[in-house]
Structure formats: structure tokens, C-alpha cells
Amino acid sequence: MDNQRKSNKSIYFLMLLVPLFWGGSFSTAEHVISEIPPLVAATIRFALAGVILTIFIMVRKEWSLSVWKNNWKGLLLISLTAVRRLG
């Protein structure tokens, strides 16, 4: 039962972080765009997020490196062209 309470607290903490990051992104975007072009800023932002998420997945061992090596071409194609919503 104690583990359930810890799990609930961590979920609520993560839910509190979401609006903090979203709210902070608007104020920081104004300053970043005054220094570098918007396309460069977006590219850096998404590249950094991709690297962080890849490291997170590797640490949690939810995605083995061998699967990544076997499918890197398809993953690169999807990341460059984006995934289109059907319907």
C-alpha cells in the first residue's frame, strides 16, 4: 500500500511539472527567437528532445540497442518526413 502512495505522489508531481514547462516555454521563446532564427531554434529544441528521450529509453531498457540498429533507416525516414495522421 505504501508503494501505491509513492506512485500516486510521483504522478501528481509530474502533472505539476507539465504546466510549468509549458508556461516557461512561451516566455523563453521570446528571448531565444530574438537571438537566433525560429527554424534553428526549433531544430535545436527537437534534436535535444530526441537525444534526451533516446537516452531515457535506453536507461529504462525498454528498447534494445539491437532493435535500434536494425531499424535506424526507417526511424530516420519517419523522423525526417513526419508521421501523417490518417483520416
N, C-alpha and C positions, 0 to 999 in steps of 0.2 A: 504494500500500500504506500510505503514511503517513496518508492521509486516512481509511482504514479504521480505523486505530488511534485516531485522534482521535474518530471517530464512536463507537467502542466505549467510549472513556473517558467521553464525554458521556452515553451511555446509562446506564452504571454510576453516574455522578454523579446523574442524575435518579432512578434507582432508590433511591439512598440518601436523597434528599430526601423521598420518599413517606412512609416510616415516621416521619421527623422531624416532618412536618406533621401526620400522623395522631396521633402521640403528644402533640404540643403542643396539639392541639385539645381534648383531654379536660381538660387542666389549665387552659387558659384559659377553657373553657366554664363552669367552676365560678365563676370570678370575674365573668365577663360576666353570667351569669344572676342573680347577687346584686345587680347594678346595674340591669338592665333586664329586662322580661318576655321569656320564651323565644321567643314568637312574633315579637316585634320584633327580637330578636337573629337569628333565622333569616331573617327578611325582609331585614335589612341584609346578612347574610352572602351570601345567594343573589343579591341585587341587585349587590353588589360583584363577586362572581364572574362574573356575566353581563357586566358592563361590562368587566372585565379580559379575558375571553375574546373579546368582540367586538372590542376594540382589538387583541388578539393576531392575530385572523383578518384584520383589515383591514391590519395591518402586513405580514403574510406574503402578502397579496394572493391568498388562497385563496378569497375571497368578495367579489365586486364589490359596490360600493355600489348599483348599479342593480338588481341582483337583490334586495338587501335592501329597497330602496324598493318594488319591485313586490310583494313577498310579506310585507310587515310585518303585515298583518291576520291572515293565517294563523299567522305566528310568534307574534303576541301571543295568539291564541286557544289555541295549543298550550301556551304558557308559563303561561297562567292556569289551564288545566284539567288540565294534565299529560298525558303520553302514557301510555296504558294498555297494559299488556302483554297480548297475546292468548295464550290457551291455558291 
